[in-house]
Amino acid sequence: MEFIDYYKTLGIPKTATESEIKSAYRKLARKYHPDVNPGNKEAEAKFKELNEANEVLSNAENRKKYDKYGKDWKHGEEYEKARAQQSQQQQQYSSRQSGYGGFGGQDYSDFFESMFGGGGSSFNQGHGSRFKGQDFNAELHLDLKDVYTTQSQILDVNGEKIRLTIPSGVENGQTIKIKGKGAPGANGGPAGDLYIRFNVNNHTDFKREGSTLYQNVDLNLYTSVLGGEINVKTFDGKVKLKVPPGTKNGTKVKLKGKGFPVYKKDGEFGDMIITYQIQIPTNLSEKEIELFKELQKISTNEH
């Protein structure tokens, strides 16, 4: 997560035109696109860098700030505002100088320096203002099975090892902030923060919504009509369920506490909702066909 030179990322000079920026981005984006490099983490990281560089350099205003302030370009407006405020206050003190005769020549300069932490020349170079460091953003890829239990991981952030505890029940797309683990601040300002976004991939048969899990369960026609017992897979094993006679297609059953862990609530689990999908038998034998015909006759006569 070192500071990235966007021009170097796109392989273009600082004098590149807008069309040259677009051309370089498109060429490299095609090369490193995730669809072209499935499962390649390095290509995925490179593709993200390219997008970031393009977003900054293809925007005239952002590019101007980036060229002027470098890694602190996001704080450019804060700097300009502070600079304008100092200029206004300097004018106010200058006008008071003639009215009160208190601060003349070098004495005024010393007073102003004590008030603002440096003379006009040092402030113009950006040394008189404290700015928060740039925030870092990272994406952590996990499997749904990984976040069923609390786990720890060690991340390498700008050469620093950070131990991260990932609570069970973390949501896909959820972002957490680790304070002070971004870039160092400028002129004694606070360090930026580290934002980690979780990308939780689901390769299971379950659909997840928060702490609730959903699952479709196949039920053969005979069991749905006559009733019986079936084994149903849960996230951490199997349970045996009784199926009442005459169970209809689409019937939903709630398995309390068999869902996913509730985020940051140890020992609490959501529910699992299963939906029965009645399976119509196919490839019937002659005997089975005869029996179904008999049932059809009986049903017709009764109605």
N, C-alpha and C positions, 0 to 999 in steps of 0.2 A: 504493500500500500504506500510505497514511496511516491513523492510528487512526480507526476507524469508530464513530460514535455509533449503537448498535443501535436505540435508541428512534427516532431520526431516520430510520433505514433503513426501519423499519416504519411510520413516520408516526403514532406514538402518543405520548401523554404518559407521563411516568415513573410516573404514578399508575394506569396501565392495569391492568385485571384480567386474569386468566389467559385468560378467554374472549375478551376484546378483543384480546389478543395473537394468539390462534389465528385469530380472524376476519380480522385485518389481514394475517397471514401468508398465509392461504389465498387471499385476494383478490389480493394482489400476486404470489404464486407462480403463479397461473393466468395472470396477465398476462405474466409474464416467463419462463414455462417454455420450455425449448429446443425442445420439440415445436411450440409455437405460434410460435416465432421461429427457424426453422432457419437456421443460418449467421450469425446476428446475435451478434457477439462482445460487444457492449455488454449485450444482454439476458442473455447467458450469465453475464457477470460480475455483473450485478445479481442474478440468480437465486442465485448462490453467496453473495452478501452477505446475501440474505434468509434462506437456510438457516442461515448462521452466526448471524445475529441471533436467529432462532427457537430454535436449539439452546441459546443462553445464557439468553434471557429466559423461555423456557417451562419452564426448570428452576429451581425455587424457590431451591435452594442456590446455583447459579451466578449467578442474578440478584442475590441478596443480596450476593455478593462483588463483582459488577460495579458495583452501586450504591455500594458502600463504597470500592472501590479504583480504579474506572475502568479505564484501560488496563492497569493492573498487577493486575487481578482474579485472574489465574491464580496469582499469587504470594501470595495472601491467607493461605494456610495457613502459608507460610514466615514471613510477617510475624507472625502470631499466635504461632507457635512461638517466634520470637525474643523477642517481647514477654513471653511467659510465662517464658522462661528468664531474662530480665533481672529480672523481678519476683522470681523465686526467689532469684537471686543478691543482689538488693537486701536481701531479708529476712535472708539469711545474714550480710551485712555489718552489718546493723542490730543483729543479735543479738551480733555480736562487739564492737560499739561499747561496750556496757555491760560486757562481760567484760574488755576490754583497755584501754579508755579512750583508744584511739589516735586516733579520728576523731570529733569532736563538732561539732555545729552546721554552720557553713558549711564547715569543713575537710572534713567527710565528703562534703558535696555536691561539692566540688572534686575529691576523690579519685575519687568515683564517676563524675564527668563525664570525668575523664582515662581511666578504664578503659573506658567505653562510648561515648565520642565525643559526649556531650551529656547534659544533665540529664533528669529524668523527663519534663518537659513537652515537650521537643523530641523525645524518643523516641516519645511518645504520638502525635505528629504524623507519625511515620514517617520522620524525618530522620536517625535514627541507624543505619539498616540499609541495606546495599547489596544491591540486587537485580538480577539479570540482566534485560535488556530482553526484551520480548515477541518471540517468533519470528514470522517472516513465512512465509507459504505461498503459492506461486504454481504455476500449471499452464501448461506450454508445449505447444502443439499443433503437431505436426510430421507430415509424411507419411513413409511408409516409405522412399521414394526419398531424402528429405532426410538420413536417418541411414545411408545406404549409404556415405557419405564423411564425414570429419571436417569440421565447419564451425564458424564463429564467429557469434555474435549479440550485439547490444548490448541489454541490458534496462534499462528505466527503473524503478528501485526507490526509491520515496519521494523522487524528484527527483534521485537519484544514478544516473549511467550506469555500468553494470557490463558489462564484456566477458566473455562466457561462451563457452568452447570446448566444443563438443558432440562427444565422440568418436564415431566410427563404431561401429555395433553397439549403440547405446543401446536398451534394452528398453522396450516399452510398460508404463507403470505404474512404471518405475524412478524413484527419488527421489535427488537429490544434495543435499548440504549445502554452503552457502557460509558459512563462519564469520564472525561479526561483522557481517553485513549485514542484521540485523533492527533492531528498535527500540532506541534508546539505553537504557542501563541507568539505574537509579535510584540517586541518591546515590553516584555513582562506580562503580557496578557495571558488569560487562561488557555489551556490546551483545548482543542476541539474534542468532539465526542465520537465514539464508534457506534455506528448503527448496523445491526446484523439482521438481515431478513432471512427467514426460514422458508426454504422451498421443500415442502414435504410431499414426496411422491407416493402415490397409492398403487401398489401392485397386488392388492388383495381382491377378494370377491365382495368385500364390504364397501358400502358407500358411507362416507362420514360427513356428518353435519354437527360440528361442535363435539359434544361428548356422546352423541347418539349415533349408533351404527344401524344401517339398513341392509337387509339381505333378502334376496328372493330364494325360496326353497321349493324345489320340485316335489310334487306330491302325485303319486300314481292314482289313477281313477278308482281302483278298487279300495284303496285306503281312504280316499275322500268320501266314498259312498258308505263303506262299512265301518270306518274308523280303525284305529290301531295305534301303534307306537312307531316313532321314527327318531333317528339320531340327527341332531342339528349341530353344525360346526359353529363355534364361537371363536373370538379372537385368541383365546388362550386354552382351547380344548373343545370338548363336545358335551352336549346335554341331551337327555332323552325327553321327548315330548309326547304327550298323549293327543291323538287327533280324534275329535268327536265325530261320530257318523254324520254324513250329510254335509261335510265341510265344503263350502263353495269356493270357486276360483277367485283369487284376490283377497281371501280372508287374511286379516293381519293379526299377529300375535305379538304381545310385548313381553320380552324377557328382561325383567327388572335387574339392574346392576350388571348386565352383561355387555354393556357398551364400552365406550372409551373413557380413559381417566379424565377427570375434571381438572382443568389447568390450575396448578398451584393449590389444590385441595387434596392432600394426601389421603389415600384410602377411599376416595369418592369416585364412583363410576356412573356413567350415564346408562341408558337402556339400549337394548337391541330390538329393533322392530323387524320381524320377518313377515314376508308376504308369500302365501301359498300360490304356486303356479300349477294348476291341474294339468297333468300330462295325458293326452288322449293316446290310447294304445294303437300301434301300427303293426303291419306285418302279422296280422292275426292268422291263426291256424283255422282249418275248416271247422273244427270242433268249437273254437271260440266264436266264430261267425254264427254258427248254429245257435249257440247259447244266447248271443246278443239278439238274434232274431226272435227267439222264444221270449226274451225279456221285453222286446218291442211289442210283441202280440199281447202279452199280459198287460203292459202299460196301456195299450190302446183299448183293450176290452174294459179295463177298470175306469177309463175316462170316457 
